[in-house]
């Protein structure tokens, strides 16, 4: 995979959103960061050293995916 640079506005928007350390659904990330393909963006951030968990939970008969960043790409 070829990951975009961390200076990419797309990656920066998602990083700002995930920086709060809270869980965010795929839909929340799409809407608030104005991006698509959240799983691909998360993979790019992980390739830069970010630690982002993903868990799925069934709610109202539908599966929802929740992402949480526990370590940023530039954290020591």
NORGIHU-V729900 format. One record per residue. N is the residue number from 1. BURIAL is b if it has 24 or more other ideal C-beta (glycine too) atoms within 12 Angstrom, else e. Layout:
n: (N;N)
burial: (BURIAL;BURIAL)
This chain:
n: (1;2;3;4;5;6;7;8;9;10;11;12;13;14;15;16;17;18;19;20;21;22;23;24;25;26;27;28;29;30;31;32;33;34;35;36;37;38;39;40;41;42;43;44;45;46;47;48;49;50;51;52;53;54;55;56;57;58;59;60;61;62;63;64;65;66;67;68;69;70;71;72;73;74;75;76)
burial: (e;e;e;b;e;e;e;e;e;b;b;b;e;b;b;e;b;b;e;e;e;e;e;b;b;b;e;e;b;e;e;e;b;e;b;e;e;b;e;e;b;b;e;b;b;b;e;b;e;b;e;b;e;b;e;e;e;e;e;e;e;e;e;e;b;b;b;b;b;e;e;b;b;e;e;e)
